[in-house]
Amino acid sequence: MPFQLGIIGLGKIAQDQHLPVVEANPDFRIAAVVSSRQKHKDLPVFKTPAELFASGIKLDAVSLCMPPEPRFDIARDALDAGLHVLMEKPPTPTMGEVEALRRLAAERGRVLFSTWHSQYNAAVDEAKRLLAGKAVSKLFVNWKEDVRHWHPGQEWIWQPGGFGVFDPGINAFSIVTKIMPQPIFVEACSLETPSNKATPIAATIRFKPSWPGKADLAAELDWRQTGEQSWNISVATAEGLDLELRKGGAELYVNGDLAIAAPAAEYEGIYEHFASLLKSGQSHVDAAPLQLVSDCFLVGRRSETEAFL
């Protein structure tokens, strides 16, 4: 029997990825959706999660696809209702909230799954394998895109808790925290923030290693790049290994040669993993990318730049 799933939040990511991927996965059946504005021709639509939970519709789990700010309350109520929970990235605005949900899921005996779609690429898995046990000497993250293209008219990203340029930047951090053989920490960060917004449009980050010795570890994030988008991560090791992940983790170059170029199937991987978690009853909560973003805001030096209109 497939797991009965509710989709909460019917924005662009849900319509482009969650709905079609779930519909193609035999382990799931979409039972209902929650949206205050959108309709779905084939499914029951509720205006609030509370209405869904009180409806009596049989559910096993819910996928939370709304912006992160209200997610803690909705996830808590879902867990209290006896449901398993999948959370779009980033899981919550703060580390405190995600850790509280981790504890609550354990107390309720429910599965909690924090997704990071950029981790679900064959090239990322291979990079992790190649870097295992190596001494990283250099890391550079170049993550630059056009906010007007990817987030047209979305004001929530500019509000406190909306992450700004770290909304895409956390995708890069999710790859970094997966592939690095040892953790890295934020040493310094500059945050360029439009004069009329609360969250940054660009950031330059310097990291420090958790291992002895020195390493050149840095990242540049920018939401003002037009034309070709840059989603690249390069890593060099003391052993002479040079890796570059391009196109958001879809391609891997090893010492300059293309090693993997796999078609995008990130959300397919997410739901395959969710099904395995539900069958085993185990949670998977990875807060490391969120911790790096949180630390950037904690130690970052803010500078004001021109208004974003």
C-alpha positions as CSV (number, residue, x, y, z in Angstrom):
1,M,0.0,0.0,0.0
2,P,1.4,3.4,-0.9
3,F,1.9,6.0,1.8
4,Q,-0.9,8.6,1.9
5,L,0.8,12.0,1.5
6,G,-0.4,15.6,2.0
7,I,1.4,18.4,0.3
8,I,1.3,21.6,2.3
9,G,2.1,24.7,0.3
10,L,1.3,24.8,-3.4
11,G,3.9,27.3,-4.7
12,K,6.3,27.0,-7.6
13,I,8.6,24.3,-6.1
14,A,5.6,22.1,-5.2
15,Q,4.1,22.4,-8.6
16,D,7.3,22.0,-10.5
17,Q,8.9,19.2,-8.4
18,H,6.9,17.7,-5.6
19,L,3.6,17.0,-7.3
20,P,4.9,15.4,-10.5
21,V,7.7,13.4,-8.7
22,V,5.3,12.1,-6.0
23,E,2.7,11.2,-8.7
24,A,5.3,9.1,-10.5
25,N,6.5,7.3,-7.3
26,P,4.5,4.1,-6.6
27,D,5.4,4.3,-2.9
28,F,3.2,7.4,-2.5
29,R,-0.3,8.6,-3.2
30,I,-1.2,12.3,-2.8
31,A,-4.3,12.4,-0.7
32,A,-4.8,16.2,-0.3
33,V,-3.0,19.6,-0.7
34,V,-3.1,22.7,1.4
35,S,-3.1,26.1,-0.2
36,S,-4.7,29.4,0.6
37,R,-4.7,30.5,-3.0
38,Q,-4.0,27.7,-5.5
39,K,-6.5,25.0,-6.5
40,H,-5.9,21.5,-7.8
41,K,-8.3,20.0,-10.2
42,D,-8.0,16.4,-9.0
43,L,-7.3,16.7,-5.2
44,P,-9.1,17.9,-2.1
45,V,-7.7,21.4,-1.3
46,F,-7.7,22.8,2.3
47,K,-6.9,26.4,3.1
48,T,-4.9,25.6,6.3
49,P,-3.0,22.7,7.7
50,A,-5.4,22.6,10.7
51,E,-8.3,22.1,8.4
52,L,-6.5,19.2,6.8
53,F,-5.5,17.6,10.1
54,A,-9.1,17.8,11.3
55,S,-10.7,16.6,8.1
56,G,-10.5,12.9,8.8
57,I,-8.7,12.2,5.5
58,K,-6.3,9.3,5.9
59,L,-2.7,10.5,5.9
60,D,0.6,8.9,6.7
61,A,2.9,11.9,6.1
62,V,3.0,15.5,4.9
63,S,5.5,17.4,2.8
64,L,6.0,21.0,3.9
65,C,6.7,23.2,0.9
66,M,5.8,26.6,2.2
67,P,8.5,29.3,3.1
68,P,10.5,28.4,6.2
69,E,9.1,31.0,8.6
70,P,5.8,29.2,9.6
71,R,7.2,25.7,9.2
72,F,7.9,25.0,12.9
73,D,4.3,25.4,14.0
74,I,3.0,23.3,11.1
75,A,5.6,20.6,11.6
76,R,4.9,20.4,15.3
77,D,1.1,20.1,14.7
78,A,1.7,17.4,12.1
79,L,3.9,15.4,14.4
80,D,1.3,15.9,17.2
81,A,-1.3,14.6,14.8
82,G,0.8,11.4,14.4
83,L,2.1,12.2,10.9
84,H,5.6,11.8,9.5
85,V,7.1,15.0,8.1
86,L,9.3,15.9,5.1
87,M,10.6,19.5,5.1
88,E,11.7,21.4,2.0
89,K,15.0,23.2,2.4
90,P,15.8,25.2,4.5
91,P,13.9,23.3,7.2
92,T,13.4,26.2,9.6
93,P,14.7,29.7,10.0
94,T,16.7,28.9,13.1
95,M,18.8,26.1,14.5
96,G,16.7,26.1,17.7
97,E,13.5,25.2,15.8
98,V,15.0,22.3,13.8
99,E,16.6,20.8,17.0
100,A,13.2,21.1,18.8
101,L,11.5,19.3,15.9
102,R,14.1,16.6,16.0
103,R,13.4,15.9,19.6
104,L,9.7,16.1,19.2
105,A,9.8,13.6,16.3
106,A,11.7,11.2,18.4
107,E,9.3,11.6,21.3
108,R,6.3,11.0,19.0
109,G,8.0,8.1,17.2
110,R,7.6,9.8,13.9
111,V,9.9,10.2,10.9
112,L,11.3,13.7,10.3
113,F,13.2,14.3,7.1
114,S,15.1,17.5,6.3
115,T,15.7,17.6,2.5
116,W,18.6,19.2,0.7
117,H,17.9,18.6,-3.0
118,S,21.4,19.5,-4.2
119,Q,22.8,16.6,-2.3
120,Y,20.9,14.1,-4.4
121,N,23.2,14.0,-7.4
122,A,25.5,11.2,-8.5
123,A,28.3,13.7,-9.0
124,V,28.0,14.9,-5.4
125,D,28.1,11.3,-4.1
126,E,31.3,10.6,-6.2
127,A,33.0,13.8,-4.9
128,K,32.3,12.7,-1.4
129,R,33.8,9.3,-2.1
130,L,36.9,10.7,-3.7
131,L,37.5,13.2,-0.9
132,A,37.2,10.7,1.9
133,G,40.3,10.6,4.0
134,K,42.0,13.4,2.0
135,A,43.5,16.7,3.3
136,V,41.6,19.6,1.7
137,S,43.9,22.5,1.0
138,K,41.5,24.7,-1.0
139,L,37.8,25.2,-1.4
140,F,36.0,27.8,-3.4
141,V,32.3,28.1,-3.8
142,N,31.1,30.3,-6.7
143,W,27.3,30.5,-6.4
144,K,25.7,33.4,-8.4
145,E,22.3,33.6,-10.0
146,D,19.6,36.0,-11.0
147,V,17.0,36.5,-8.2
148,R,14.5,38.1,-10.6
149,H,14.5,34.9,-12.7
150,W,14.3,32.4,-9.8
151,H,12.2,34.3,-7.3
152,P,9.9,36.7,-9.3
153,G,7.7,38.8,-7.0
154,Q,8.6,36.7,-3.9
155,E,8.8,39.2,-1.1
156,W,9.2,36.7,1.7
157,I,12.9,36.0,0.8
158,W,13.7,39.6,1.7
159,Q,12.1,39.5,5.1
160,P,13.8,38.5,8.3
161,G,13.9,34.7,8.3
162,G,13.8,34.7,4.5
163,F,17.5,34.0,4.0
164,G,18.1,36.4,1.1
165,V,21.0,35.2,-1.1
166,F,21.5,32.3,1.4
167,D,18.3,30.7,0.1
168,P,20.3,29.5,-3.0
169,G,23.6,29.7,-1.1
170,I,22.4,27.1,1.4
171,N,22.2,24.6,-1.5
172,A,26.0,25.1,-2.0
173,F,26.5,24.7,1.7
174,S,24.5,21.4,1.6
175,I,26.9,20.1,-1.0
176,V,30.0,21.3,0.9
177,T,28.9,19.8,4.2
178,K,28.2,16.5,2.5
179,I,31.5,16.1,0.5
180,M,34.0,17.6,2.9
181,P,35.9,14.9,4.8
182,Q,36.0,17.1,7.9
183,P,33.8,20.1,9.0
184,I,34.6,23.7,8.3
185,F,33.5,26.8,10.3
186,V,32.7,30.4,9.4
187,E,35.6,32.7,10.2
188,A,34.4,35.9,8.6
189,C,31.5,37.1,6.4
190,S,30.5,40.3,4.6
191,L,26.8,40.8,3.9
192,E,25.7,43.2,1.2
193,T,22.2,44.2,2.0
194,P,19.9,46.4,-0.2
195,S,18.9,49.6,1.6
196,N,15.2,48.6,1.3
197,K,15.5,45.0,2.3
198,A,16.3,43.0,5.5
199,T,18.3,40.2,4.0
200,P,21.5,40.2,1.9
201,I,21.7,40.1,-1.8
202,A,25.4,39.1,-1.8
203,A,27.9,37.6,0.6
204,T,31.6,36.8,0.8
205,I,32.6,34.2,3.3
206,R,35.9,33.0,4.6
207,F,35.9,29.6,6.3
208,K,38.4,28.0,8.7
209,P,39.2,24.3,8.9
210,S,38.5,22.1,11.8
211,W,41.7,20.2,11.2
212,P,45.3,21.4,12.1
213,G,47.1,23.6,9.7
214,K,46.0,26.1,7.1
215,A,43.5,25.8,4.2
216,D,42.2,28.4,1.7
217,L,38.4,28.1,2.1
218,A,36.0,30.7,0.7
219,A,32.7,31.3,-0.9
220,E,31.1,34.1,-3.0
221,L,27.3,34.3,-3.2
222,D,25.5,36.8,-5.4
223,W,21.9,37.3,-6.5
224,R,22.6,39.9,-9.2
225,Q,24.2,37.8,-11.9
226,T,22.3,37.8,-15.2
227,G,23.0,35.6,-18.2
228,E,24.6,32.2,-17.4
229,Q,24.2,31.2,-13.8
230,S,27.2,30.0,-11.7
231,W,26.7,27.1,-9.4
232,N,30.2,25.7,-9.0
233,I,32.3,24.3,-6.2
234,S,36.0,23.5,-6.6
235,V,38.1,21.5,-4.1
236,A,41.9,20.8,-4.1
237,T,43.7,18.4,-1.8
238,A,47.2,18.1,-0.5
239,E,47.5,14.8,-2.4
240,G,47.1,16.6,-5.7
241,L,43.4,15.8,-6.4
242,D,41.4,18.6,-8.0
243,L,37.6,18.4,-8.2
244,E,35.0,20.7,-9.6
245,L,31.3,20.3,-9.2
246,R,29.4,22.4,-11.8
247,K,25.8,23.1,-12.6
248,G,24.7,22.8,-9.0
249,G,26.3,19.4,-8.5
250,A,25.1,17.8,-11.8
251,E,28.6,17.5,-13.3
252,L,31.9,16.4,-11.7
253,Y,35.3,17.2,-13.2
254,V,38.3,15.3,-11.8
255,N,41.7,16.9,-12.5
256,G,40.1,18.7,-15.4
257,D,38.3,15.8,-17.0
258,L,34.6,15.3,-17.0
259,A,33.9,12.3,-14.8
260,I,30.1,12.4,-14.3
261,A,27.3,14.3,-16.1
262,A,24.0,12.9,-14.8
263,P,20.5,14.1,-15.6
264,A,18.8,16.0,-12.8
265,A,16.8,13.7,-10.6
266,E,17.1,15.4,-7.2
267,Y,13.5,15.2,-6.1
268,E,13.2,11.6,-7.3
269,G,16.1,10.9,-5.0
270,I,14.5,12.8,-2.1
271,Y,11.3,10.8,-2.3
272,E,13.0,7.5,-2.8
273,H,14.9,8.2,0.4
274,F,11.8,9.4,2.2
275,A,10.1,6.1,1.3
276,S,13.0,4.1,2.7
277,L,12.9,6.2,5.9
278,L,9.2,5.6,6.4
279,K,9.7,1.8,5.9
280,S,12.5,1.7,8.4
281,G,11.0,4.2,10.9
282,Q,14.2,6.3,11.0
283,S,14.5,10.0,10.8
284,H,17.1,11.9,8.8
285,V,17.7,15.4,10.1
286,D,20.8,17.2,8.7
287,A,21.2,20.7,10.1
288,A,24.8,21.3,9.1
289,P,24.0,23.6,6.1
290,L,21.6,25.7,8.2
291,Q,24.3,25.9,10.9
292,L,26.8,27.5,8.4
293,V,24.1,30.0,7.3
294,S,23.3,30.8,10.9
295,D,27.0,31.4,11.7
296,C,27.3,33.7,8.6
297,F,24.6,35.9,10.0
298,L,26.1,35.7,13.5
299,V,29.6,36.8,12.6
300,G,28.8,38.7,9.4
301,R,29.6,42.4,8.8
302,R,26.7,44.1,7.1
303,S,27.1,46.8,4.5
304,E,24.3,48.7,2.7
305,T,24.1,48.6,-1.1
306,E,21.6,50.1,-3.5
307,A,17.9,49.5,-3.2
308,F,16.5,46.4,-4.9
309,L,13.5,47.4,-7.0
